[in-house]
Amino acid sequence: MPTKKKPQVTATPERRRELLDTAAEVFAEQGYNATTVRKIADEAGMLAGSLYYHFDSKESMLEEILRTFLDELWSGYNAVLDAGLGPRETLEALVTESFREIDRHRAAVAIYQKESRQLAAQQRFAFLAASQRNFEKAWLSTLERGVVAEVFRADLDIRLTYRFVRDTVWVAASWYRPGGQHSPEEIARQYLSMVLDGISARE
């Protein structure tokens, strides 16, 4: 009598998202190299072997985590950049969108900050370097437009300002927790009030 084949285990989108969220938290806390599949499985409340029904490796999990984050980030950024806003409004919208992404993908942002330089050297993660180049171009061009339009100070060091704003915003992933006292939009407003008072043109 023929034996029945075992049904293929297929994760629902919700379960897959839960597993990736768990993996992201572990990667962010322990570091990618120090994280094992067993550790992720333990945190997810399952056997390590069972995790392979859903993902073929921890590299696959990390790639999906980072691609999902960057795809969402660029969806928001491109909407801002295509909106035809003035330079100050563009900068404000980019900062606000950045904090929204930290709210949605805090662990992925932390991983990106800690691991992207090392990962980008691998062919599988070459998309990280491409994203970084586009990220830098978007912010520098916005600041340059502001100087030309005399919205920002003429003596502004564009690249130094870019690095300051970038680091000031994204470091928030190290302390921000979703559901806290302040919404991402409120935090963005507070950051912008501090930053823009320092780079707006003097009257």
N, C-alpha and C positions, 0 to 999 in steps of 0.2 A: 504494500500500500504506500503510495508516494506521500512524503512528508510535506506539510505546508511550509511555505517560506515565511520567515518572520517579516512582519510589516516594516517598511522603512520608516524610521523615526524622522518626522518633519517638524521643525519648530514653528510655532506660530510667530508672526511678526512681533507680537508683544513679548513672547518668551525670548526671542532672539535679542530684542532690545534690552531686556532685563539682564541677560548674560553679558552683553557688551558693556552695559553700565557698571556691572560688577567688576568686569575685567579692567575697565578704565580706572575705577577707584583703586584697585590693587596696583596697577601700573603706576599711577600717580603717587601713591604712598611709598611703594617699595622700589620703584625704578624698573624699567623694562627688563634689563639683564638679570636682575635678582628675582624676578617673578617667574614662577613655574606654573605649568598647566594645572598641577595638583593644587597649588595655592588658590588659583582662580576657582577651581571646582569646589574646594572646601568652602570658600566664601559664598558660592552659589548653592551650597547644600546638595552637591551631587558627587558621584564618583568621577575621577579624572577621565576614565575611559568613556564615560557618558558624554563628556564635553566634546569628544571627537565626532559624535553624531552630528554636531552642529557646526563645528569649525575644524579645519584640518591641522591648524597649528596656532600657536600664540601670535605668530607673525601675521596670520590672516586676521585675527581679532584686532590687533593693533592697527593694521592698515585700514580696516573698516571703520574703526573708531575715529582715526584722524581724517579719513576721506569724508565721513559724514559731517564732522565738525567744519572742515574747510569748505565743503560744498554749501553748507548753510551760511557760513560766513560770507562767501563770495556772492551768494544769492542776495544777501542783504546789502553788501558793499556795492554791487553792480547796480542795484536799484537806486542807491544814493547817487552814484557817479553819473547815472544816466538821467537824473532828474533835472539837470540844468540849474542847480542851485548856485548861489554865490559862494566864494571860497570859505567865508566864515560859517555859513549855513552847512556847507559840505563837511567841514571839519566837525561841527557840532553833531551832525547826523552820523558820521563815521564813528565818533567816540560813543555815541548812544548805542549804535548797532553793536559795537565791540562789547559793551557791558551786557547787552542782551545775550550775546553769544556766551559770555562767561557764565551768565545765569543758566543757560540751556546746557552748556557743555563744560562746566568748571574743570572736571577731571581731565578732559581731553586737552583743554588749554594748558593745564599744568604739565601734562605729558609733552605737549608740543614745545613748551618753553625749555624743559629739561633735556629732551631727547632729540630734537629735530636736527641739530647740527651733526650729531653722530649718525643718525638714521639716514640723513640725506645722502651720505656717501654710498649707500646701498642702492642698487638699481631699482629695487622694488619700491623704495621710498623717495625716488627722484622727484616726485610731484611736490614734495615739501620745499625743495629749493626753488622750483618754479613759482610756487605760491608766494614764497618770501620775496622774490624779485617783483612780482606784481603788487604785493602789499606795499613794498617800499616805493614803487613808482606812483601808486595812488596817493599816498600821503605826501610825498615830496612835491608832486605836481599841484596838489591842493594848496600847500604852503607857498609855493612859488607864485601861484595865481593870486594869492592874498597879498603878497609883497608888491607884485606888479600893479594890482588894483588899489594899492595904498590902504588896504584894510588891515594888514599886518605891518609891523615896523620895517622900515627900509634896511635897518642894520641887522636884521634877523639872520642868524646862521641857520640856514634851512635844514641842513643835515643834523646838526646838533639838536635843533628843536624837534625834528622828527624822532630822533632817538629818545629824547626826554618824554615826549607825549606817548610814544609806543610803550616804553618801559613803565611809565607811570600808570597807564591803563591796564596793561596785561598782567602786571604784578599782583593786581587785585585778586587774581585766581588763587593766590596763596592763602588769602584770608576770607574771601567772600563765600557765603553759604546761601543757597537758594532758600527763600522763605524767611529771610532775616528782617531786621527792622526797616531797612531801606530797599526800595525797588531798584532794579538796574537803571531805570530812567532817572530816579532821584540821585543816585550816586553819580551818574553822568553829569547831571546839572551841577552838582557840587564840584566835581573835577573841572568842568568847563569854566566855572566862575573863577577858579584859581588860575587856570592856565591862560584863559583869554585876557584877563586883566594884565597879564604880563607881556602879551605879544600884540595887543591891539595898537594901532597907530596912535601916537600922541597928538592931541589937539593943540 
